[in-house]
Amino acid sequence: MDIPRRTFGRTGWQVSEIGFGAWAIGGSWGEVTEDDARATLHAALDSGVTFLDTADVYGDGRSERLIRAVLAERGDLGRAPGARPVVATKAGRRLDPHVAEGYTEAALGGFIDRSRDNLGMDTLDLLQLHCPPREVYEHAGVFDALDRFVEAGRIRHWGVSVETVEEAMRALDRPNLASIQIIYNLFRQKPAEALFPLARERGVAVIVRVPLASGLLTGKMSAQSTFAADDHRAFNRAGEAFDVGETFAGVPFEAGLEAVEALRPLVPEGASMAQWALRWILMEEAVSVVIPGARRPDQARANAGAADLAPLPPETMEAARAIYLEHVAPHVHHRW
């Protein structure tokens, strides 16, 4: 399968418009065996995925090590990005406490070197600050340190993973910013209003995470759905462990179910709701890559299949916007 490519900001990379988010194979989504995780990664890559997103805290490095193992099995370790999939990782959330003062050059350097070991790469393709405290965006020294890591060959490019549009707008003021990762989906439409046009103007790549609102936008959940104790959809519904916006995109579960039912008639015959929801995201030209997660090979293949859907007609886009404004925006638009 050949997934269409998009330009990844100013990096010179062309990446598959559908990537792979490796949080679920690391942890916090219920149990995934190592065999299943490897098979899922292989399925994504066999389907044409050329962009993998991970983080040092996903399973305390497990996700990064799984990516290393699969790339090694495929003979890709040692190749340059482009000749192999681009791998993006993140750093910062290992800090305890997770405070702005912890974002020192020494701490970041330690995290970078640990990820280099986990991934088996002398130079990380893309290092993203992992949803740092808001104060970090005001500290020029943090970003100067990232520039020095580039000069030293420890990373090729750096970006930020953010919680809010406001944080993303602050990050855009940094001249060497390569990418912004942000939540954008049918339940979180605010980034398209001001952020995306500015990111395009400045040549900054946009990585879209949580595209299916933690599974709500698969259309397969109901009021009776249950989740394992180690699944963030069970333990983080009120933001007990991290930002609540990362779980169900911050939408109360019951409100999300109502919105899904309102959206369901818009899904074309022959497509799953998940594929349609991914195609909706790809209608936004500023998006460089969307990174749905998967825990099974069939899920990875189905996600990749969203690239085959035809562009959505204007009337569908308008109807989806109206449903967002009625059912979802009051819960999320002002917060993120």
DAKAQUI-V74563 format. One record per backbone hydrogen bond with DSSP energy under -1.0 kcal/mol. CO is the residue of the C=O (numbers start at 0). NH is the residue of the N-H. If there is no record, write none. Layout:
# DAKAQUI-V74563
co:CO nh:NH
co:CO nh:NH
This chain:
# DAKAQUI-V74563
co:3 nh:16
co:5 nh:14
co:6 nh:8
co:7 nh:10
co:12 nh:7
co:14 nh:5
co:16 nh:289
co:19 nh:52
co:22 nh:25
co:22 nh:26
co:27 nh:231
co:32 nh:36
co:33 nh:37
co:34 nh:38
co:35 nh:39
co:36 nh:40
co:37 nh:41
co:38 nh:42
co:39 nh:43
co:40 nh:44
co:41 nh:45
co:42 nh:46
co:43 nh:48
co:44 nh:47
co:49 nh:85
co:50 nh:19
co:51 nh:87
co:52 nh:21
co:54 nh:57
co:56 nh:58
co:56 nh:59
co:57 nh:62
co:58 nh:61
co:60 nh:64
co:61 nh:65
co:62 nh:66
co:63 nh:67
co:64 nh:68
co:65 nh:69
co:66 nh:70
co:67 nh:71
co:68 nh:72
co:69 nh:73
co:70 nh:75
co:71 nh:74
co:75 nh:78
co:79 nh:82
co:83 nh:81
co:85 nh:51
co:86 nh:125
co:87 nh:53
co:88 nh:127
co:89 nh:55
co:90 nh:129
co:91 nh:94
co:96 nh:98
co:98 nh:101
co:99 nh:102
co:101 nh:103
co:103 nh:107
co:104 nh:108
co:105 nh:109
co:106 nh:110
co:107 nh:111
co:108 nh:112
co:109 nh:113
co:110 nh:114
co:111 nh:115
co:112 nh:116
co:113 nh:117
co:114 nh:118
co:115 nh:119
co:115 nh:120
co:123 nh:155
co:124 nh:156
co:125 nh:88
co:126 nh:158
co:127 nh:90
co:128 nh:130
co:128 nh:160
co:132 nh:135
co:133 nh:136
co:134 nh:137
co:135 nh:138
co:138 nh:141
co:139 nh:143
co:140 nh:144
co:141 nh:145
co:142 nh:146
co:143 nh:147
co:144 nh:148
co:145 nh:149
co:146 nh:150
co:147 nh:151
co:148 nh:153
co:148 nh:154
co:149 nh:152
co:153 nh:123
co:156 nh:126
co:157 nh:177
co:158 nh:128
co:159 nh:180
co:160 nh:130
co:163 nh:167
co:164 nh:168
co:165 nh:169
co:166 nh:170
co:167 nh:171
co:169 nh:172
co:170 nh:173
co:173 nh:176
co:177 nh:204
co:178 nh:159
co:179 nh:206
co:180 nh:161
co:181 nh:208
co:184 nh:187
co:187 nh:184
co:188 nh:191
co:189 nh:192
co:190 nh:195
co:193 nh:197
co:194 nh:198
co:195 nh:199
co:196 nh:200
co:197 nh:201
co:198 nh:203
co:199 nh:202
co:204 nh:179
co:205 nh:287
co:205 nh:288
co:206 nh:181
co:207 nh:290
co:208 nh:183
co:209 nh:212
co:211 nh:216
co:212 nh:215
co:214 nh:217
co:215 nh:218
co:221 nh:224
co:227 nh:230
co:230 nh:233
co:230 nh:234
co:231 nh:235
co:235 nh:238
co:242 nh:245
co:243 nh:246
co:246 nh:249
co:247 nh:250
co:251 nh:255
co:252 nh:256
co:253 nh:257
co:254 nh:258
co:255 nh:259
co:256 nh:260
co:257 nh:261
co:258 nh:262
co:259 nh:263
co:262 nh:265
co:263 nh:266
co:267 nh:270
co:271 nh:275
co:272 nh:276
co:273 nh:277
co:274 nh:278
co:275 nh:279
co:276 nh:280
co:277 nh:281
co:280 nh:283
co:283 nh:286
co:288 nh:207
co:289 nh:18
co:291 nh:20
co:295 nh:299
co:296 nh:300
co:297 nh:301
co:298 nh:302
co:299 nh:303
co:300 nh:304
co:302 nh:305
co:303 nh:306
co:304 nh:307
co:305 nh:308
co:312 nh:316
co:313 nh:317
co:314 nh:318
co:315 nh:319
co:316 nh:320
co:317 nh:321
co:318 nh:322
co:319 nh:323
co:320 nh:324
co:321 nh:325
co:322 nh:326
co:323 nh:327
co:323 nh:328
co:327 nh:330
co:327 nh:331
co:328 nh:332
co:331 nh:334
co:331 nh:335
co:335 nh:164
